[in-house]
């Protein structure tokens, strides 16, 4: 009885003692505040340390504007591309059986497991001046490395898994019953996709696209290798932040960094709003 | 030893003369669906092994078998969701073996209903008409009228604007049925239609399916592992086991003339009694049963509880449990080796001395004897 007594006195919620819950939640909150929230606030504080004037001046410089433009252009190309191929890959994997399927699933994860710098170097090896395709590209006057196409390619590589990874478990959970039902009712493959498959994955797709977009705008490593850092030409926002920082232009660096953060925050808010709208994105069945 | 000769003799001539109703029902028109010598294997595991089956126009046919017997594979092959490795499938004499599911004009009701979750009930039912191409697509008003008609048929009037998630299991099942019927299919196929429902809903929906089938008049095939469901609902039952059809027949035929030991064991709630056949007579201890035409040697008899009655000579059984209804006394008893034997005695002829633990001797008035496999 003496052993049981303390337990009996503790009010229990969800099976654990209250002190345990408080401790676990406290650790998580403290960690998030220390590692994520404070640095984020610091970025905005530093950016606005000398007032809004220098901030606006820093982000409206020609080089900064060019970097913003290039970042947006990269995202505008890479995100739809990966959304399309992510949907196709997820559809093929989740709804069909074929040889080498598990290998394909592993390959889709490759960009997550490989260092972005290595990915960038690989592109330099293939498309660079000394690379396999180098002389052919020079002959045909096509510039990929140290130019915009290289930056887009590297970004596509790094952000490829987001949409596919989001959709594969969703589509697998939904199974093929609804598609089969549509087919027996006389729907063609394309109609089945547009009327049955697509509406069932729209929230998952949107969520995957948001994550893909956030990473496409923020990618540094792979882009840094293939960009060549030509100011006003091949600098994206993350690269521009580094350049300004290395030149001790802290206001400028943090101003552009704050702008990047703002894009990330907008993405997260949009994601949270979507989750509130569509419960199945967070894993609950309708 | 009294026995019922009719139940033992299974020669086709006798069967036909005994069963004039089924003889006159032999169809003159082509079968609605004809499955001919179909074989299908999944990763070298045979799912269908030379299956042939005719579905008559307008009939309600059950595919009955244990799980893994190939019944769902057969149903999906008819629908065009699987394709046979060998053999042919015909609809009204037209070869559809390799026709796509979308071209076959079947109505398929899935075990989990597979309703389109993002569409209302009305849109679900209208789907098959909505996706028709060009001139084949009815006008919007015609589609709406058809949806109303079907909602009425399955008794869901007024629920057209609900979403599947807002319906009960039984209601979803009705929507799935209405959706399958909307395209006026050549054949209606149902995969374990009551599998996901609780017992009471299951019973009422059985009658519902029979009513809807009779109203629509379409040839219908449904898959089930529940012999009671198959016997109660179907005009004819095809019993499958290990990818083969063991027997096709009216529910009464299967009960009275099981073609194989498997059918006798699976379809009837028969007691399985092991014994031996010598000179046309089956013996298990002192219990005897006519076994004309059964090979000599080890054999097994299937005897329904109502085919056992108190006798002078026969099996000695110890009563373990007594239950029953107004008409029948049901006894669960144990034989010498501890095997359970069920007996159903008409109440008027049940002995007065029955009690738990007492021993009674029973003989078999009829039964089905098969060589032990």
Interface residues (C-beta under 8 A of the other chain):
Chain A: X177 X178 X180 X181 X182 X183 X184 X185 X186 X187 X188 X191 X195 X196 X199 X200 X286
Chain B: X79 X80 X81 X100 X101 X102 X103 X104 X105 X106 X107 X108 X110 X112 X114 X115 X116 X117 X118 X127 X128 X131 X132 X165 X179 X180 X182 X183
